[in-house]
């Protein structure tokens, strides 16, 4: 969505699927959101208004479009300039004002795209999401959609699609009960798309990225990473949470509720099949009563990693069997709004991982009253998502690989879902571990 050439390309994708009655959800063009945030920060700090990075690309993109579209885009760009001037004068940029500011990225994008679609012979019309039922709470920057949105979205969009129109909808934004614009946080545009798909009972939600779907590993680490053909929602969520950045976990929630498939495709390689994310397919036991035989091939779907992790080891100073130890530990984290990622426990100890961003001085002081506490930074989580039935094989091979390359595993955790096995290594070792595991599971002959 960076320029006119990309918009024409997107129009071609939409045109190829007109018989399926699509609804199109768009993010802001290129780096517009970042430029809006930068301009808002500059207006607040320096009192100066800089709009060149916002205005120029949009005006350049609409050259050759019809005058009504050009006029509408120029009016919106004038509004951006006026809002930034207001920020510079009032020296105020609240979360509410910031949401209002960055909403212009999507609002400009859909209007420009709809004009390109129409010039390609597509019956398209731009819509702001709130006009199609997207209502949210007032948590600016991280708004949650109202349960009422589902019914409203279906009632608003279904007649438009049935009439042959292609709605082009702003992703990422909504409006609260007071009429103020809100943003939906990370993965917001994908969430808009999957919510529409689920609410309208669509055949599928297609999420177009710049990679050939979900890959077996980060291609920046593993050159031979390959697309994953199919994966279930739970597995995709685990991969996303532990480092894969193709699709945010919350974006899958609407389709998980309805069983609507999500297809991750590459807009730069439209012939690639992409990755299909769908419901769990359970194999029925054979009539003999024996469990179904697992098909041959790699027992895992993908490997991912998350860097800059903190490991906290907590050992109780009380007698073995003392009740309430874990409750006190997690209460200390909760009271300080610290989110825990991985956990491994025994009767008298617990090891867990955290985001490095937290200040842990207060937490360590509180926990030291009931336990000895050791905080280790510079760690990484390596996660393997795979076949539940082959978890023993996965663990054995993973640990054997780490031993062969001289890496010590410092903590292990297998989630209740059993699809994810994660372990801790030093941050400097993470890339080597991912590459070695990928060779063993995906590239070796045995």
NUPA-755520 format. One line per 5 residues: number of its first residue (from 1); their letters; for each residue x, y, z of N, C-alpha, C. Coordinates in steps of 0.05 Angstrom, whole numbers. Layout:
BEGIN
NUM	A	X Y Z X Y Z X Y Z ~ ...
END
This chain:
BEGIN
1	XXXXX	16 -24 0 0 0 0 17 25 0 ~ 42 23 -8 61 45 -5 57 67 -26 ~ 47 60 -50 46 80 -72 25 71 -92 ~ 23 87 -114 3 82 -135 7 54 -148 ~ 32 46 -152 38 21 -165 27 -2 -148
6	XXXXX	32 -1 -121 22 -22 -103 -9 -22 -102 ~ -21 2 -104 -50 3 -103 -62 -10 -128 ~ -49 -5 -151 -59 -18 -175 -56 -49 -173 ~ -35 -57 -160 -31 -86 -156 -52 -98 -138 ~ -59 -83 -116 -80 -92 -98 -107 -93 -112
11	XXXXX	-111 -73 -129 -136 -73 -145 -139 -98 -162 ~ -116 -107 -173 -116 -132 -188 -123 -156 -171 ~ -113 -157 -147 -120 -179 -129 -150 -179 -123 ~ -161 -155 -117 -190 -153 -111 -206 -161 -136 ~ -198 -152 -159 -213 -158 -184 -214 -188 -189
16	XXXXX	-192 -202 -183 -191 -231 -188 -210 -247 -170 ~ -221 -234 -149 -238 -248 -130 -266 -236 -128 ~ -273 -220 -147 -299 -206 -146 -323 -226 -144 ~ -320 -250 -157 -342 -269 -156 -346 -280 -128 ~ -327 -276 -110 -330 -285 -82 -342 -263 -64
21	XXXXX	-349 -241 -76 -362 -218 -61 -345 -209 -37 ~ -322 -198 -43 -303 -191 -21 -310 -165 -6 ~ -300 -163 18 -299 -139 33 -269 -133 37 ~ -260 -109 32 -231 -103 34 -226 -85 58 ~ -207 -94 74 -198 -78 98 -170 -69 93
26	XXXXX	-164 -43 98 -138 -32 92 -126 -18 117 ~ -99 -20 118 -84 -5 137 -76 22 124 ~ -61 38 139 -51 63 127 -30 57 106 ~ -26 76 88 -7 73 66 22 75 77 ~ 39 56 69 67 57 76 72 62 105
31	XXXXX	88 82 111 96 89 139 80 112 150 ~ 56 116 140 40 139 148 35 141 178 ~ 28 118 190 23 118 219 47 128 234 ~ 71 118 227 95 127 241 100 157 237 ~ 95 166 212 99 195 206 79 212 222
36	XXXXX	55 203 225 35 218 241 43 219 270 ~ 53 197 281 62 197 309 86 215 312 ~ 105 215 293 128 232 294 120 262 293 ~ 101 268 275 92 295 272 78 305 298 ~ 62 288 310 49 295 335 69 300 357
41	XXXXX	89 283 359 109 286 380 125 312 375 ~ 131 318 350 146 342 344 130 367 350 ~ 104 367 344 87 389 350 85 394 380 ~ 85 372 395 83 374 425 109 385 437 ~ 132 374 427 157 381 439 169 408 430
46	XXXXX	166 413 404 179 437 392 159 459 385 ~ 134 452 383 114 472 375 113 477 345 ~ 129 460 330 130 463 301 114 441 287 ~ 101 448 265 84 430 250 99 421 224 ~ 104 395 222 117 384 198 99 363 186
51	XXXXX	90 368 162 71 349 150 81 338 123 ~ 105 345 115 115 338 88 114 307 84 ~ 122 292 103 123 263 100 95 250 99 ~ 75 265 108 47 256 107 34 266 81 ~ 36 291 76 21 304 54 32 295 27
56	XXXXX	58 297 23 70 293 -4 65 265 -15 ~ 68 243 0 63 217 -12 34 213 -20 ~ 15 224 -5 -13 221 -12 -21 237 -36 ~ -10 262 -38 -16 278 -62 -3 266 -87 ~ 20 254 -84 34 241 -106 18 217 -116
61	XXXXX	6 203 -97 -8 178 -104 -34 184 -119 ~ -47 206 -112 -73 211 -125 -71 227 -151 ~ -47 232 -160 -44 246 -186 -58 229 -208 ~ -75 242 -223 -89 227 -245 -116 217 -237 ~ -122 218 -210 -149 210 -202 -169 232 -206
66	XXXXX	-195 226 -204 -216 245 -210 -216 268 -189 ~ -224 292 -197 -223 315 -180 -238 312 -153 ~ -262 298 -152 -275 295 -126 -258 280 -105 ~ -243 260 -114 -226 245 -96 -203 263 -87 ~ -191 278 -106 -169 295 -99 -177 316 -78
71	XXXXX	-201 327 -82 -212 347 -64 -216 335 -36 ~ -227 311 -34 -232 298 -8 -206 292 6 ~ -186 283 -8 -160 277 4 -147 302 14 ~ -148 323 -1 -136 349 7 -150 360 32 ~ -176 357 34 -191 366 57 -182 350 82
76	XXXXX	-178 324 80 -169 308 102 -140 316 110 ~ -123 321 91 -96 329 97 -95 356 110 ~ -114 374 103 -116 400 116 -125 396 145 ~ -142 377 150 -151 371 177 -127 361 194 ~ -110 345 182 -86 336 196 -68 359 204
81	XXXXX	-64 377 186 -48 401 191 -60 418 213 ~ -87 421 212 -101 437 233 -99 423 260 ~ -101 397 261 -99 383 287 -71 385 298 ~ -50 383 281 -23 386 291 -17 414 301 ~ -29 434 287 -27 462 296 -39 465 324
86	XXXXX	-62 452 328 -75 453 354 -58 441 376 ~ -45 418 370 -27 405 389 -4 423 396 ~ 7 437 376 30 454 381 22 478 399 ~ -2 488 395 -11 512 411 -19 504 439 ~ -34 482 442 -44 474 468 -24 459 484
91	XXXXX	-2 449 471 18 433 484 5 409 497 ~ -13 396 483 -28 373 494 -31 351 473 ~ -24 327 480 -27 304 462 -35 280 479 ~ -61 279 486 -72 258 503 -75 233 486 ~ -79 209 498 -85 185 483 -109 188 465
96	XXXXX	-129 204 473 -152 208 457 -145 224 432 ~ -129 245 436 -121 262 413 -102 246 394 ~ -85 230 406 -67 214 389 -82 194 372 ~ -103 181 383 -119 163 367 -132 178 344 ~ -142 202 350 -155 219 330 -135 225 307
101	XXXXX	-110 231 315 -89 238 296 -82 215 278 ~ -76 192 290 -67 170 273 -89 156 257 ~ -114 162 264 -137 151 249 -136 161 220 ~ -124 184 215 -123 195 188 -108 177 169 ~ -90 161 178 -76 143 160 -95 124 146
106	XXXXX	-111 111 161 -131 92 149 -153 107 134 ~ -161 130 144 -183 144 130 -174 154 103 ~ -149 163 101 -138 171 75 -134 146 57 ~ -125 125 68 -118 101 53 -143 89 38 ~ -165 86 53 -188 73 40 -200 91 18
111	XXXXX	-199 117 21 -211 134 1 -194 134 -25 ~ -168 134 -21 -150 132 -44 -153 105 -58 ~ -153 83 -42 -155 56 -53 -182 53 -68 ~ -204 62 -57 -230 60 -70 -230 73 -97 ~ -216 96 -99 -214 110 -124 -198 94 -144
116	XXXXX	-177 81 -136 -161 63 -154 -178 40 -162 ~ -193 28 -144 -210 6 -151 -231 13 -172 ~ -243 37 -168 -264 46 -187 -251 51 -215 ~ -227 61 -215 -214 66 -241 -207 39 -255 ~ -206 17 -239 -201 -9 -250 -227 -24 -257
121	XXXXX	-250 -9 -255 -276 -21 -262 -289 -36 -239 ~ -280 -32 -215 -292 -46 -191 -312 -27 -178 ~ -336 -37 -172 -356 -21 -158 -349 -20 -129 ~ -333 0 -121 -323 1 -94 -331 28 -80 ~ -332 27 -54 -337 51 -38 -323 50 -12
126	XXXXX	-311 73 -4 -296 74 21 -315 78 45 ~ -308 65 67 -324 68 92 -305 70 116 ~ -312 88 134 -299 88 160 -312 66 177 ~ -295 51 192 -305 27 206 -329 32 224 ~ -330 56 237 -352 61 255 -379 64 240
131	XXXXX	-378 70 215 -402 72 199 -413 44 192 ~ -397 24 197 -405 -4 191 -407 -21 216 ~ -410 -7 239 -417 -21 264 -394 -25 283 ~ -370 -14 278 -348 -19 296 -349 1 320 ~ -359 -9 342 -361 6 367 -341 -6 387
136	XXXXX	-329 10 404 -309 0 423 -313 13 450 ~ -296 4 469 -295 18 495 -277 43 491 ~ -272 56 513 -257 82 511 -228 78 520 ~ -217 55 517 -189 50 524 -171 58 500 ~ -166 83 498 -152 94 475 -124 82 472
141	XXXXX	-118 73 447 -93 60 441 -95 30 442 ~ -113 19 458 -116 -10 461 -146 -16 464 ~ -163 -4 448 -192 -8 451 -201 -36 445 ~ -221 -45 459 -234 -71 454 -261 -66 441 ~ -268 -82 421 -294 -79 408 -317 -87 426
146	XXXXX	-339 -73 424 -363 -79 439 -376 -105 428 ~ -387 -121 446 -402 -145 436 -424 -138 417 ~ -435 -114 419 -457 -105 401 -447 -102 372 ~ -420 -99 369 -409 -95 342 -416 -117 323 ~ -415 -142 333 -419 -165 315 -446 -163 300
151	XXXXX	-467 -158 315 -494 -156 302 -495 -132 283 ~ -484 -109 292 -485 -85 276 -469 -88 250 ~ -445 -101 252 -428 -105 229 -443 -122 208 ~ -455 -144 217 -469 -161 199 -493 -147 185 ~ -507 -131 201 -531 -117 190 -522 -95 171
156	XXXXX	-499 -82 175 -490 -61 158 -477 -71 132 ~ -461 -91 134 -444 -100 112 -459 -119 93 ~ -475 -137 104 -488 -157 87 -504 -145 63 ~ -520 -125 68 -535 -113 45 -517 -100 25 ~ -495 -88 34 -476 -76 15 -464 -97 -4
161	XXXXX	-455 -119 8 -442 -140 -8 -462 -153 -27 ~ -486 -157 -17 -507 -170 -33 -515 -152 -57 ~ -511 -126 -54 -518 -108 -76 -496 -107 -98 ~ -474 -121 -93 -452 -121 -113 -430 -101 -107 ~ -433 -86 -85 -413 -66 -78 -389 -79 -64
166	XXXXX	-365 -68 -68 -342 -77 -52 -336 -56 -31 ~ -343 -60 -6 -337 -41 15 -306 -41 20 ~ -295 -17 21 -266 -14 28 -265 -1 55 ~ -257 -16 75 -262 -8 103 -236 -2 117 ~ -236 19 134 -213 26 150 -208 4 171
171	XXXXX	-183 -6 172 -175 -24 193 -166 -8 217 ~ -163 -21 240 -148 -10 263 -164 10 280 ~ -186 22 269 -200 44 283 -229 37 288 ~ -240 50 309 -269 47 316 -277 73 330 ~ -302 73 341 -311 96 357 -323 85 383
176	XXXXX	-319 100 404 -331 92 430 -359 103 433 ~ -371 98 456 -399 106 461 -403 136 461 ~ -382 151 464 -383 180 465 -378 192 437 ~ -372 175 418 -367 185 391 -338 191 385 ~ -320 186 405 -292 191 401 -278 168 386
181	XXXXX	-259 175 368 -245 155 353 -225 140 371 ~ -225 114 368 -206 97 383 -190 80 364 ~ -167 70 373 -151 51 357 -150 24 372 ~ -147 3 357 -149 -24 368 -123 -37 376 ~ -101 -22 375 -76 -33 384 -63 -51 363
186	XXXXX	-43 -67 373 -27 -84 355 -46 -104 341 ~ -40 -107 315 -57 -126 299 -85 -115 294 ~ -89 -89 297 -115 -77 295 -129 -80 268 ~ -114 -77 246 -126 -80 220 -133 -109 214 ~ -116 -127 222 -122 -155 219 -147 -163 235
191	XXXXX	-149 -151 259 -172 -156 276 -197 -146 263 ~ -196 -123 251 -219 -112 236 -228 -132 215 ~ -209 -142 200 -216 -161 178 -228 -187 188 ~ -216 -198 209 -226 -224 219 -253 -220 233 ~ -257 -197 245 -283 -192 258 -305 -191 237
196	XXXXX	-299 -177 215 -319 -176 193 -324 -204 182 ~ -303 -219 177 -306 -246 167 -323 -264 185 ~ -318 -262 211 -332 -279 230 -361 -269 233 ~ -365 -243 236 -392 -232 240 -410 -237 216 ~ -398 -235 192 -414 -239 167 -414 -267 157
201	XXXXX	-402 -286 172 -401 -314 165 -389 -318 137 ~ -367 -305 133 -353 -307 107 -340 -334 103 ~ -334 -341 78 -321 -366 72 -293 -367 85 ~ -279 -344 85 -253 -343 97 -244 -314 100 ~ -224 -310 116 -211 -284 118 -183 -287 106
206	XXXXX	-177 -270 87 -150 -270 75 -134 -247 86 ~ -111 -253 97 -94 -232 108 -69 -231 91 ~ -65 -209 77 -44 -206 57 -20 -192 70 ~ 3 -206 69 28 -196 81 50 -195 60 ~ 75 -193 69 97 -192 50 114 -217 51
211	XXXXX	103 -239 63 116 -265 64 97 -286 54 ~ 107 -310 47 90 -331 36 75 -347 58 ~ 63 -332 76 48 -345 98 65 -347 123 ~ 56 -365 141 72 -370 165 95 -389 158 ~ 119 -382 165 142 -398 157 152 -416 180
216	XXXXX	168 -436 173 178 -454 193 198 -441 212 ~ 209 -419 204 226 -403 222 229 -375 210 ~ 240 -357 226 245 -330 217 265 -331 194 ~ 257 -321 170 276 -323 147 301 -306 150 ~ 300 -287 169 325 -271 174 345 -288 189
221	XXXXX	336 -309 202 354 -327 217 360 -352 201 ~ 339 -363 189 341 -388 174 335 -383 144 ~ 356 -385 127 352 -379 99 334 -399 85 ~ 333 -424 95 317 -445 83 289 -448 95 ~ 281 -427 110 254 -428 121 233 -431 99
226	XXXXX	213 -447 104 192 -453 84 164 -448 95 ~ 145 -443 77 118 -438 87 106 -463 100 ~ 89 -458 120 74 -479 133 47 -481 118 ~ 40 -504 109 16 -507 92 -9 -502 108 ~ -12 -514 131 -36 -512 147 -29 -514 177
231	XXXXX	-44 -500 193 -39 -499 222 -66 -492 236 ~ -69 -500 261 -94 -493 274 -91 -467 289 ~ -113 -456 299 -113 -430 312 -94 -429 336 ~ -96 -450 352 -80 -452 376 -50 -451 370 ~ -42 -467 350 -14 -468 342 -5 -441 331
236	XXXXX	-22 -428 315 -15 -402 304 -13 -381 326 ~ -30 -383 346 -29 -364 369 -3 -367 385 ~ 5 -392 390 30 -397 404 54 -386 389 ~ 54 -391 363 76 -381 347 77 -350 348 ~ 54 -338 345 53 -308 345 62 -297 372
241	XXXXX	53 -310 394 59 -300 420 89 -302 426 ~ 102 -324 417 130 -328 423 149 -319 401 ~ 141 -300 384 160 -287 367 152 -284 337 ~ 136 -302 326 129 -300 298 111 -275 295 ~ 117 -258 276 103 -232 275 84 -230 251
246	XXXXX	76 -252 239 59 -251 216 31 -243 223 ~ 20 -255 244 -8 -249 252 -10 -248 282 ~ -21 -226 293 -23 -223 322 -44 -242 333 ~ -39 -254 356 -58 -274 367 -87 -263 370 ~ -90 -238 378 -117 -228 382 -133 -225 356
251	XXXXX	-118 -224 334 -132 -221 308 -146 -247 300 ~ -137 -270 312 -149 -295 306 -174 -302 322 ~ -178 -287 344 -199 -294 363 -227 -294 351 ~ -235 -274 334 -262 -275 323 -266 -300 306 ~ -247 -307 289 -250 -330 272 -249 -357 288
256	XXXXX	-235 -356 310 -234 -380 328 -262 -386 339 ~ -277 -364 345 -304 -367 355 -323 -380 335 ~ -319 -375 310 -338 -384 289 -327 -406 272 ~ -301 -412 275 -288 -433 258 -283 -423 230 ~ -282 -397 226 -276 -386 200 -247 -388 193
261	XXXXX	-239 -400 171 -211 -403 164 -198 -376 159 ~ -172 -374 166 -156 -350 160 -134 -359 141 ~ -131 -346 118 -110 -353 99 -90 -330 99 ~ -65 -336 105 -44 -316 104 -30 -318 77 ~ -31 -296 61 -21 -296 34 0 -274 31
266	XXXXX	15 -276 9 36 -257 3 28 -239 -20 ~ 24 -213 -15 15 -195 -36 37 -190 -57 ~ 62 -198 -52 83 -196 -71 87 -221 -87 ~ 73 -242 -79 75 -268 -92 47 -281 -91 ~ 28 -271 -107 0 -279 -104 -5 -308 -112
271	XXXXX	14 -321 -127 10 -348 -134 17 -368 -112 ~ 32 -359 -92 39 -376 -69 13 -384 -54 ~ 10 -409 -46 -15 -417 -33 -19 -405 -5 ~ 3 -397 8 1 -385 35 -4 -406 56 ~ -12 -398 80 -17 -416 102 -46 -414 110
276	XXXXX	-58 -437 114 -86 -438 122 -88 -443 152 ~ -101 -425 167 -105 -428 196 -134 -435 200 ~ -139 -457 213 -167 -465 217 -171 -481 242 ~ -195 -492 245 -201 -508 269 -184 -532 272 ~ -181 -542 297 -167 -567 302 -181 -590 289
281	XXXXX	-167 -607 274 -179 -630 262 -170 -655 278 ~ -188 -666 293 -182 -689 309 -186 -715 294 ~ -166 -732 294 -168 -758 281 -183 -777 298 ~ -202 -792 286 -217 -812 302 -200 -837 305 ~ -202 -849 329 -187 -874 333 -196 -896 314
286	XXXXX	-178 -914 307 -185 -936 290 -204 -955 304 ~ -219 -971 290 -238 -990 302 -225 -1009 321 ~ -199 -1013 317 -184 -1032 335 -181 -1020 363 ~ -187 -995 366 -183 -982 392 -155 -970 395 ~ -137 -975 376 -111 -964 377 -111 -935 367
291	XXXXX	-93 -918 378 -93 -890 369 -85 -888 340 ~ -94 -868 325 -88 -865 297 -58 -862 293 ~ -48 -873 272 -19 -871 266 -12 -843 256 ~ 8 -832 268 17 -805 260 30 -806 233 ~ 23 -788 215 35 -789 188 65 -783 190
296	XXXXX	80 -794 171 108 -790 171 115 -760 164 ~ 139 -753 170 147 -725 165 155 -711 190 ~ 161 -686 188 170 -670 211 148 -670 232 ~ 155 -675 258 135 -675 279 128 -647 288 ~ 141 -627 277 135 -599 285 127 -582 261
301	XXXXX	114 -560 267 105 -542 246 125 -519 242 ~ 135 -508 264 152 -485 262 168 -481 288 ~ 189 -465 285 206 -457 308 207 -427 309 ~ 205 -416 332 207 -387 335 223 -380 360 ~ 230 -355 362 246 -346 386 239 -318 393
306	XXXXX	242 -312 419 239 -285 429 263 -277 445 ~ 275 -255 437 300 -246 450 294 -227 473 ~ 315 -219 487 314 -199 509 294 -207 530 ~ 297 -231 541 279 -242 561 294 -243 588 ~ 279 -239 610 290 -241 637 280 -266 650
311	XXXXX	298 -281 662 292 -306 676 293 -301 706 ~ 272 -308 721 271 -304 749 268 -331 763 ~ 288 -338 780 287 -363 795 280 -356 824 ~ 259 -369 834 250 -363 861 249 -390 877 ~ 264 -391 899 264 -415 916 254 -408 943
316	XXXXX	234 -423 953 221 -418 978 241 -421 1001 ~ 239 -403 1021 256 -405 1045 241 -420 1067 ~ 217 -429 1061 201 -444 1081 205 -474 1079 ~ 191 -488 1096 193 -517 1096 179 -528 1071 ~ 187 -552 1062 174 -565 1040 145 -570 1046
321	XXXXX	127 -565 1027 99 -571 1031 84 -547 1043 ~ 97 -525 1047 83 -501 1058 63 -491 1038 ~ 38 -490 1045 18 -480 1026 18 -450 1024 ~ 8 -440 1001 6 -412 996 30 -399 984 ~ 52 -415 979 76 -403 968 72 -391 940
326	XXXXX	60 -408 923 56 -398 895 36 -375 894 ~ 16 -376 912 -4 -355 912 10 -328 919 ~ 28 -328 939 42 -304 946 60 -294 924 ~ 74 -313 910 91 -306 888 76 -292 866 ~ 54 -303 857 40 -291 834 24 -267 843
331	XXXXX	17 -265 868 4 -240 878 24 -217 876 ~ 49 -222 881 70 -201 880 72 -191 851 ~ 70 -209 832 72 -201 803 46 -185 795 ~ 23 -195 803 -2 -183 796 -5 -155 807 ~ 3 -151 832 0 -125 844 18 -103 831
336	XXXXX	38 -113 816 56 -94 802 51 -94 772 ~ 29 -106 764 21 -107 735 44 -118 718 ~ 57 -139 727 78 -152 712 68 -177 700 ~ 69 -179 674 59 -203 660 80 -224 657 ~ 73 -249 664 91 -272 663 87 -287 637
341	XXXXX	108 -296 624 106 -311 599 107 -341 604 ~ 130 -351 612 133 -380 617 136 -386 646 ~ 127 -409 655 129 -417 683 137 -446 685 ~ 155 -453 704 162 -480 710 163 -482 741 ~ 150 -501 753 148 -502 782 156 -529 794
346	XXXXX	164 -528 819 167 -552 836 154 -546 862 ~ 157 -563 882 143 -559 908 153 -534 922 ~ 179 -528 919 191 -506 934 203 -484 917 ~ 200 -487 890 212 -466 873 195 -461 849 ~ 200 -438 837 186 -431 812 206 -415 795
351	XXXXX	207 -421 769 223 -406 750 204 -394 730 ~ 208 -369 722 190 -357 703 204 -336 687 ~ 192 -329 664 205 -309 647 187 -284 644 ~ 201 -262 639 187 -236 637 199 -220 614 ~ 184 -200 606 194 -181 587 216 -164 601
356	XXXXX	238 -158 587 259 -143 600 251 -115 607 ~ 229 -105 596 222 -77 600 215 -70 629 ~ 209 -90 646 200 -84 673 223 -77 692 ~ 216 -58 711 234 -52 733 227 -72 755 ~ 246 -89 763 240 -111 781 251 -106 809
361	XXXXX	261 -82 815 272 -77 842 251 -81 864 ~ 228 -69 860 206 -72 880 197 -101 883 ~ 195 -115 861 187 -143 861 207 -160 876 ~ 232 -156 871 253 -172 884 252 -167 914 ~ 248 -143 922 247 -136 951 224 -150 964
366	XXXXX	200 -151 951 177 -164 963 181 -194 964 ~ 191 -206 943 194 -236 942 216 -245 961 ~ 236 -228 966 258 -236 983 249 -242 1012 ~ 225 -233 1019 215 -238 1046 206 -267 1049 ~ 200 -281 1027 191 -308 1029 208 -328 1013
371	XXXXX	228 -318 999 244 -336 981 270 -323 974 ~ 288 -340 965 313 -329 952 307 -324 923 ~ 315 -301 913 308 -293 886 333 -287 870 ~ 334 -299 846 357 -293 828 345 -284 801 ~ 353 -261 792 344 -250 767 366 -250 746
376	XXXXX	361 -263 723 381 -266 702 371 -253 677 ~ 385 -234 666 377 -221 641 393 -233 618 ~ 387 -223 594 402 -232 570 395 -260 562 ~ 370 -268 566 360 -295 558 342 -294 534 ~ 336 -317 523 318 -319 500 300 -343 503
381	XXXXX	276 -341 493 257 -364 492 258 -375 464 ~ 263 -401 462 260 -416 437 236 -433 439 ~ 217 -430 421 192 -445 422 189 -463 397 ~ 179 -487 402 174 -506 381 144 -513 382 ~ 130 -509 360 102 -516 358 99 -540 340
386	XXXXX	86 -560 350 84 -585 335 62 -604 343 ~ 66 -629 335 46 -650 338 46 -660 368 ~ 23 -657 380 19 -665 408 28 -694 413 ~ 20 -711 394 25 -740 398 54 -747 397 ~ 71 -729 387 100 -735 384 117 -717 402
391	XXXXX	106 -708 425 120 -689 442 146 -702 454 ~ 145 -728 460 169 -741 471 192 -741 450 ~ 185 -746 425 205 -746 404 216 -718 400 ~ 198 -698 401 206 -670 397 226 -662 419 ~ 219 -668 444 236 -661 466 264 -674 464
396	XXXXX	263 -700 458 289 -715 456 307 -704 434 ~ 295 -698 411 311 -688 389 321 -659 395 ~ 304 -643 407 311 -615 413 335 -615 432 ~ 333 -630 454 354 -630 474 380 -643 463 ~ 377 -663 446 400 -675 433 415 -655 416
401	XXXXX	399 -639 401 411 -619 383 425 -598 400 ~ 413 -589 421 426 -569 439 452 -580 450 ~ 452 -605 458 476 -617 469 498 -618 448 ~ 490 -625 423 510 -627 402 524 -601 395 ~ 509 -579 398 521 -553 392 531 -539 417
406	XXXXX	530 -553 440 542 -542 464 526 -521 478 ~ 500 -522 475 482 -503 488 468 -515 512 ~ 468 -502 535 454 -512 558 426 -500 560 ~ 406 -518 562 378 -509 566 375 -502 595 ~ 365 -478 601 364 -468 629 336 -470 641
411	XXXXX	316 -475 625 288 -478 636 271 -489 613 ~ 252 -506 621 234 -518 601 205 -515 610 ~ 187 -510 591 159 -507 597 142 -518 574 ~ 123 -535 580 104 -544 560 76 -535 568 ~ 63 -519 551 37 -508 558 16 -529 561
416	XXXXX	-6 -521 573 -29 -540 577 -40 -549 550 ~ -36 -533 529 -46 -540 502 -30 -563 491 ~ -5 -567 501 14 -588 492 24 -583 463 ~ 15 -562 450 25 -558 422 51 -542 423 ~ 58 -530 446 81 -513 447 101 -523 469
421	XXXXX	126 -527 461 147 -533 479 167 -510 478 ~ 172 -497 500 190 -474 501 213 -479 520 ~ 236 -468 514 258 -470 533 276 -445 531 ~ 291 -441 553 308 -417 555 337 -423 549 ~ 349 -406 533 378 -407 528 389 -378 531
426	XXXXX	415 -375 530 426 -348 530 418 -334 504 ~ 414 -308 506 406 -292 483 425 -295 459 ~ 450 -297 465 471 -298 444 470 -325 429 ~ 456 -345 441 455 -372 430 430 -378 414 ~ 410 -360 416 383 -365 405 384 -371 375
431	XXXXX	397 -354 360 397 -357 331 409 -384 323 ~ 432 -391 336 445 -416 330 427 -440 336 ~ 413 -438 359 395 -460 366 372 -463 346 ~ 360 -441 337 339 -442 318 348 -454 292 ~ 372 -446 283 383 -457 258 388 -486 260
436	XXXXX	400 -495 282 406 -523 286 380 -540 288 ~ 360 -530 302 335 -545 304 321 -547 276 ~ 323 -525 261 311 -525 234 324 -546 216 ~ 350 -548 218 365 -568 202 356 -596 210 ~ 354 -601 236 346 -627 245 318 -635 238
441	XXXXX	299 -617 242 271 -623 238 261 -621 209 ~ 274 -603 194 263 -597 167 282 -602 144 ~ 308 -602 149 327 -604 127 343 -629 126 ~ 345 -645 148 360 -670 147 344 -692 134 ~ 357 -712 124 343 -734 110 329 -752 130
446	X	339 -755 154 327 -773 173 308 -758 191
END
